[in-house]
Amino acid sequence: MSNPKIIAVLATLDTKGAEAKFIRDRIAAQGIHPILIDSGILGSPMTSPDVSREQVAQAAGVTLSALRRLSKSEAIAKQGEGLRRTLQGLFTDGRLDGVIGIGGGQGTAICTQAMQALPVGVPKLMLSTIASGRFRFGPYIGTKDICMMFSVTDIAGIHAINRPIFENAANAVVGMVAHRMPNSSSMKETIAMSMLGVTTPCITQIKTGLEEDGYEVAVFHASGPGGAAMEEMILAGRFVGILDMSTHELINDLYGGLAAAPHRLDALAHREIPAVISVGGIDIIAFESLEKAHSSHRSRPHVAHNAQITHVSASPDEMQATAEVMAQRLNKALGPTIVIVPMKGFSELNRPGGPLWAPESIHAFVDKLQNDLHAEIPVILMDAHINDFEFAAASASCFSQLMQGLSPQEIATHFPQEISYEHLPS
């Protein structure tokens, strides 16, 4: 008989003991083995745990009494660390198939910090009082696949309103665990790509070709967490090659945009991997609205992408500074690297005649990039827009040749070495 599946139930049992017991019992009734873990710090548990708060604190290298002498924020961070190490230990020992947490602000912070240590694909669900549109979830979710479920009422007793919500939460994590397919590695090699809505035609074309060549393609949305997750997985050795076509997060990180990812392009300095790099969306900075943009950006050309995001055109100075940072990071790349630039626009909004067409910014970026990049990283300039068929075809060809073992310099000789700026529309 196979071993039963195991789900960890996380809660501060001094305040959420009855609710955690309800979740635990609902999971057990469906043939899954629950492990109840007390992540509390103050008070006394109302329900007996399988892993005590003292054991959680010990996993972080402190005693519970020492934890209680810390400030609230320090204690939460430390207990979150202990919970993270506890979950990691269970998972490493093969004693964890999924996790569910319940809590308010403090409990959500502790539980999700721990959940972020588990690999992508392991079921993770947080039933939380703060899982609504009034809060930003970046700190809670990070780069992992954590499901956030709003409890609607406070987690303070089980009653007619929240009982079905608690049942749904327990059933959801049980369903994810019970129906999860066995972990089997694909026989196909996997390629990472970055994409934005404004670069979709380019990425779709390249992806289709790579799949026809027998690769699996993992596409990451360059919205901040997406690029950060891709960088983490590059570091973890999950990919045989990279087509980082949408480096939008780089300029957003430099200038306070919504789609910021602090360490973009850094992973290439730690993994020797073939990489084709482009500039998709690096010409625009995303803000929640024009009114919430920096004052220096409010008078610039802009386009409302949707009700939550407004794209603002980057200035030549900002583009030049972004090119400098890109060059600094790419110059540390261990593997063969090519940069390919579409001179007729970096996004769907930035093309001749388009609302954010800015040739001066393109020129400033390219001049700085060519000047700062090391000679072994060629910059290929294409007389095309990023979403043109010929640009996608050229990018795919560069990648294919890198994978065949050709050097970046050899590949670059097949392309024109110079493109005149003069003929580009103003």
N, C-alpha and C positions, 0 to 999 in steps of 0.2 A: 504494500500500500504506500502511495506517495505521501510525503510529508505535507501537512496542511499549510496553506498560505498564511502569512503573518502580516498583520497591519498594526503599526504603532499608533496609539491614540495619545495625543499631546494636549495637556491642559494644566492650568494652575489649579490644583485640587483644593486649595483653601477657599476659592470662590466659585469654581466651576466643577466641583466634585460630582454633584448629582447629574449634571448634564453630560459629563465625561462618562459616567457609569452607564447612562442611557445609550450613548453612542457605542460604548464597548459591548454592551449586552446585545444591541441590534446587530453588530458585526458577528459576534459569537453565534447568534441564532441562525446565521446563514452559513455556518460551517467554516468560517475563517477564524484563525486564532488571533485575538487581540493582545497587544502588550501595552498596558496603561503606564504612561510615563508622566511623573509629576514635575512640571517645569516651574513650580511656584518658588517663592523666596520667603514671604512673610506668612504669618498665620499657621494653622495646622490643617492637614489634608482631611477632607470630609469623607473620602473614599480611599481604601488601601490601594496603593499603586503596585505594579510589578517592578518598576524602577523608581526609587524614591528621589526626592529633591536633593537629599544629601549625596546620593550617588551621582546625580547630574552635576552638582557643584564640584564633586571630587574629580569628575572627568575633565573639568576646566582647571584643575590644579589648586582649588581653594576649598576651604571648609564653608559650610552654610553660615556659621557664625561670623566668619570673616566677610562673607558676601553681604551680610546684613549691615556691616559697618560702612560699606561703600555708598556713594551717592546713588540715587535711583537709576540714572542712565548707565552708570558704570556697572551696577549690579545686573541690570537687564542684559547688557552686552556680555558680561561674564557668564551668566546662566545660559544665554543663547549659545555661547561657545561650548559649554558643557553639553548642552542638548545636541549640538551639531556633532560633537565627538561621539556621543552615545549612539546617534543614528548611524554614523559612519562605521562604528564598531559592529553594530547589528548587521548592517548591509554586508560588510566584509566577511562576516562569519556565516553569511547565507541565511540569516534569520530575519530578513525584512523584505517584504514584497510591495509595501505601500505604506502611506502615512496620512493621517488626518489630524489637524489641529483645530481647536476651538478657543476663541478668546476675543477680548476687546483690544484696545490699542497696545497695551503692554504684552498681552499674550500673543497677539499677531506678530509683533516685532520679534519676540523670542522664538516662536515656532517657525516662522518663515526664514529667519536667519539660519536655522538648523536645516530646513528643507533644501535650501540652496546648495548644501554640500552633497546632495544625492545626484546621481547622474540623470541626464535627460532620459525620459522614458519610464522612470520609476514613478508610479502614481502618487501625486501629492495634492491634497485638498485642504484649504484653510477656510473654515466656517467662521466668519468674523463680523463683528458689529461695524467695522469701518470699511467693509468691502462695498462701497457705493461710489457714485460719481463725484463726491465731494473730496475724495482723497486721491493723491497720485500714488500709483502702486509700484513705481520703479524700485524704491528701496526694499519693498517686500518681496518682489518677484525676481529682481536681478536679471540674470540671463537664463533662468530655469523655467520649466513648464509647470508652474504652480497654479492650480485652479483656485480662484478666490470666489467664495460664495457668501452673499449677504445674509446675515441672520434675521434681518428685518426688526425683530424685537431685541432687547438686550438679552444676554445669556445669563439669565437670573431666574432659573426655575423652568420646568417643563409644563406647558399649558396648551390649551386648544389652538392657539395661534401659531406657536413655534414647534409643536410636536411634529407636524408633517414636514417642516423644514429640516428638523434634526433627522427624521427618518430618511428624507431625500439625501441628505449629506452622507449618512452611513451607507445607504444603498448605492450611492454614486461611487464611493471609494471601493466598496466591495465589488461592484460591477467592473471597475477598471482593473482590479487585481485578478478577479476570477476569470476574466475574458482576455487577459493579456497573453499575447502569443509568446511562445518560448523564444528566448533571445538567441537568434541565429544570425551570424554575420553574412552579409551579402557577398556573393562571389565577385560582384562588380566593384571596380575601383570608383571612389567617390571624389567628385570635384566640388569645390565651394565657389559660389558666385554671389555677388551683392547686387540688389535691384531696388529701384524706386518706381513709383507710378510713372514718373517722367522719363524713365529709361526702359520701360517694360518691352517695347518692340525689339530693342537691341538684345536684351537678355533672353527673351523668348526664342529668338532666332538661334542664338548661340547654344542655348540649352537643348533645343531640338536636335541640332547637329551632334552635340556631344552624346546624347542618348542614342542616336543612330550609330555612333561609333562604339557603343557598348559601355559607356560610363553611366554611373548614377550621379545626379546633380542635386546638390543641396543649395537652394537659393535662400539667402538671408535678406530680409527687408532692412535697408540702411536707415533705420529710424532711431538709432541710438542703441537700444538693447540688442537689436539684430546684428549689427556690426560687432558689438562687444562679444556676443555669443560666438560669432564666427572666429574672432581672434582667439577665444579660449579653446575652441576645437582645433584650430591650427596648431596651437601649442601642445594639445593632447595627441597630435599625430593622426587625426581622423581623415585627412585628405591627402591625395597624391598630387594635387595641383590646385591652383587658385586663379580665378578670373575675377579680380576685384574691380569690377567695372563702375561701381557707384560709390565713390569715396566722399559723398555728401556729408557724412558725419564729421569729417576732419575740419571743415570750415565752420560747422555749427559748434564744435567744441571750442574753437578759437574765439568765436564771437557771440557766445551765449545763446545759440539757437536751440530749438526743442530737440533736434535730432543729434544730440552730442554724444560722442563716444570717446573717452579720453585717450585710449591706447591704440587707436586705429593705425594699422601698418606696422605695429611694433613686433607682432609675432613672427614676421619674416626674418627678424634678427636672431631668432632662436630655433628655427626649423629650416633645414635646407630643402626647399621645395620650389618647383617651377611656378612662376607667377607672371601673369599679365595684368598690369594695373592701368586703369583709365580714370576718367575725371567726371563720371556721371553725377550730376547734381551739385558739383563742387562750386558752381557759379551762383547758388542761391542759399539764403539763410532762412530757416523756418522759424516763425514766431506764432504764438497763439492767435494773435490778431495784430493789425497795424498799430492799434492803440497801446498794445503791450510790448511792442518792439522798442528797442533803444531809441532815444530821441534822434540820434544821428541817422537812423534808418527810415524814419517815418516819411520823409519827403522823396524817397526813391521809388523807382518803378516797382510794382508789386502785383501779385495775383493771389486771390483767395483760393487756395486749393480745395478747402471745404470749410465747414463752420468752425473747425478747431485749429486749422493751420493756414497761415498766410506766408507765401514765398516772397522774399524781398531780394532784389538784385544785389550782388556783391560788388563792391567798388574795385577799381584797379589796384589800390593799395592793399585791400584785404586779400585779393586774389594773389598778389605778389607774396604777401606774408604766408599764405597757405601753401604756395609752391615751395617756399623756403623750408617749411616744416615737412612737407611731403618728401623733399629731397633728402633732408637730414635723416629721416627714418628709412627711406629706401636705400640709402647709401650703406646701411648696416645689414642689408639682406644677405643671407648666406647662400641662397639658391639663385639660379639663373632668372633674371628679371627683365621685363620689357615694359616700357610705358608707351601707351598708344593714345593719341590725342585727336579728337574730331574738331577741326578748326572752324567748322560751321555751326558749332553750338554743343553745349555740354548737357542740355536737358531739352525736353519737349517745349518748354517755355522760351528757351534761349536758342532761337534759330533766326536767320534773316527774315525780317518782317514780323517776328514774334514779339510778344509784349515785354519780354525781358532780354531781347537781343542786345548784347554788350560787347562788341568786338574789341574795344580798348581793354576791357578786363581780361579777355582771352589772350590778347597779345602780352599783357603784363605777366600773366601766369606762365605762359609758355617761355618767354624770355628768361624769367627767373629760374624755371625748372631746368631748362637746357644749360644754363650757366652753372647751376649748383650740383647737378647729378654727376656722379663719377662716370668716367668714360665707358666702363663695362656695363652700364645700364643705358641702353640707347633710348632716345625719345623718337618715336615714329609719329610724324604728323600726317594726318589724313585730310584731304580736301573733301570732307563729308561732314554730315551731322551725326551725332551719336546714334540716332535711331534710323539712319539710312542702312539699306541692305548691304552696301559695300563696306561700311565700317564694321558691322557685325561679322561679315565674312572675313575681313582682314584680321580682326581680333581672334577669331576662331583659328585661322591659319597660323597666326603667331603662336598660339597655345599648342596646337598640334605639333608644330616643328620643335618647340621646346621639349615636349614630351618624347619626341623622337631622338633627342640628344643634340640637336643643333644649338650652337651658341647664340646668345642674343645678338652679337655683332654680325654673325652670318645671316641671321634672319633679317636684320635691319637693312642689309645691302639690297634686298629685293624691293625696297620702297624708296620713293624720292627722298633725298636727304634734306631738301629745303622746300618750303612752300611760301610763296610770296604773300604778304599780308595785303598788298595793294588791291588785289582783285576781289577781296572779300567785301560784301555789301557793308556800308556804314550804318 
